[in-house]
Amino acid sequence: MNVPVFAEMTAERPELAAVETEIAQLQQSLDKARDARAETAVLKRWEDLRRKLRTWGSLVGLRFNQDTRDAEFKKQRDYRDKIQPKLTELDNAIKARFLRSGRRGEFISAYGEQAFALWE
């Protein structure tokens, strides 16, 4: 098994405007979705975005915690902390959209109730 070296791990730094645009596109796709399959495709795109953002945020935090004196690590951590409330707001907006879905029952049948229970 090849375990990556932590120092070599990377994650693209998100620009808030780009994330906002991507979330808006996801919302539009949800508005246009005609069936659960189309909504599931949006759910998967959203989850991919969430994973990228969480990976980036985790790496930023870990690197800063390794060396709190490193100016670049601090700069990245400060940026993460600055945009995090907006990222949370955008994430909550998508969750709310899925909670209001007329196809909620289909999602629960396919994926279980846990996600919806957590989002509520």
C-alpha positions as CSV (number, residue, x, y, z in Angstrom):
1,M,0.0,0.0,0.0
2,N,1.4,3.4,-1.0
3,V,0.8,5.9,1.7
4,P,1.2,9.5,0.5
5,V,3.8,11.7,2.2
6,F,1.9,14.4,4.1
7,A,4.2,17.2,2.9
8,E,3.4,16.2,-0.6
9,M,-0.4,16.3,-0.2
10,T,-2.1,19.2,-1.9
11,A,-5.6,20.6,-2.3
12,E,-6.6,23.5,-4.5
13,R,-7.4,26.7,-2.6
14,P,-11.0,27.6,-3.3
15,E,-11.9,31.1,-4.4
16,L,-15.1,32.1,-2.7
17,A,-16.6,33.7,-5.8
18,A,-16.0,30.4,-7.7
19,V,-17.7,28.4,-4.9
20,E,-20.6,30.7,-4.9
21,T,-21.0,30.3,-8.6
22,E,-20.8,26.6,-8.4
23,I,-23.5,26.5,-5.6
24,A,-25.7,28.7,-7.7
25,Q,-25.3,26.3,-10.7
26,L,-26.2,23.4,-8.4
27,Q,-29.3,25.3,-7.2
28,Q,-30.3,26.0,-10.8
29,S,-29.8,22.3,-11.7
30,L,-32.0,21.3,-8.8
31,D,-34.7,23.8,-9.9
32,K,-34.6,22.2,-13.4
33,A,-34.5,18.6,-12.2
34,R,-37.4,16.5,-13.5
35,D,-36.8,13.4,-11.5
36,A,-34.9,11.9,-8.6
37,R,-32.1,10.7,-10.9
38,A,-31.4,14.3,-11.9
39,E,-31.5,15.5,-8.3
40,T,-29.2,12.6,-7.4
41,A,-26.7,13.8,-10.0
42,V,-26.7,17.2,-8.4
43,L,-26.3,15.6,-4.9
44,K,-23.2,13.8,-6.2
45,R,-21.7,17.0,-7.7
46,W,-22.4,18.8,-4.4
47,E,-20.8,16.1,-2.4
48,D,-17.7,16.2,-4.6
49,L,-17.4,19.9,-4.0
50,R,-17.9,19.4,-0.2
51,R,-15.1,16.8,-0.2
52,K,-12.7,19.2,-2.0
53,L,-13.5,22.0,0.4
54,R,-13.1,19.8,3.5
55,T,-9.9,18.3,2.3
56,W,-8.5,21.8,1.6
57,G,-9.7,23.1,5.0
58,S,-8.2,20.1,6.9
59,L,-4.8,20.4,5.2
60,V,-4.7,24.1,6.0
61,G,-5.5,23.4,9.6
62,L,-3.0,20.6,9.9
63,R,-0.2,22.5,8.3
64,F,-0.8,25.5,10.6
65,N,-0.9,23.3,13.7
66,Q,2.4,21.7,12.7
67,D,4.2,25.1,12.7
68,T,2.2,28.0,14.0
69,R,5.2,30.3,13.3
70,D,5.1,29.7,9.5
71,A,3.7,32.9,7.9
72,E,2.3,31.2,4.8
73,F,0.5,28.6,6.9
74,K,-1.0,31.4,9.1
75,K,-2.0,33.3,5.9
76,Q,-3.8,30.2,4.6
77,R,-5.5,29.5,7.9
78,D,-6.7,33.1,8.2
79,Y,-8.1,32.9,4.7
80,R,-9.9,29.6,5.5
81,D,-11.3,31.1,8.7
82,K,-12.4,34.2,6.8
83,I,-14.4,32.3,4.2
84,Q,-15.7,29.5,6.4
85,P,-18.9,31.2,7.5
86,K,-19.9,31.9,3.9
87,L,-19.0,28.3,2.9
88,T,-21.2,27.0,5.8
89,E,-24.1,29.3,4.6
90,L,-23.8,28.0,1.1
91,D,-23.7,24.4,2.3
92,N,-26.8,25.0,4.5
93,A,-28.7,26.5,1.5
94,I,-28.2,23.3,-0.5
95,K,-29.1,21.2,2.4
96,A,-32.3,23.2,2.9
97,R,-33.1,22.7,-0.8
98,F,-32.8,18.9,-0.5
99,L,-34.9,19.0,2.7
100,R,-37.7,20.8,0.7
101,S,-37.4,18.4,-2.2
102,G,-40.7,16.8,-3.4
103,R,-38.7,13.7,-3.9
104,R,-37.4,13.5,-0.4
105,G,-39.1,10.1,0.1
106,E,-37.2,8.7,-2.8
107,F,-33.9,9.9,-1.4
108,I,-34.7,8.4,2.0
109,S,-35.6,5.1,0.3
110,A,-32.3,5.1,-1.6
111,Y,-29.9,6.5,1.0
112,G,-31.6,6.2,4.4
113,E,-32.8,8.9,6.8
114,Q,-29.5,9.7,8.5
115,A,-28.4,12.6,6.2
116,F,-31.9,14.2,6.4
117,A,-32.0,13.8,10.1
118,L,-28.6,15.5,10.5
119,W,-29.5,18.3,8.1
120,E,-32.7,19.1,10.0
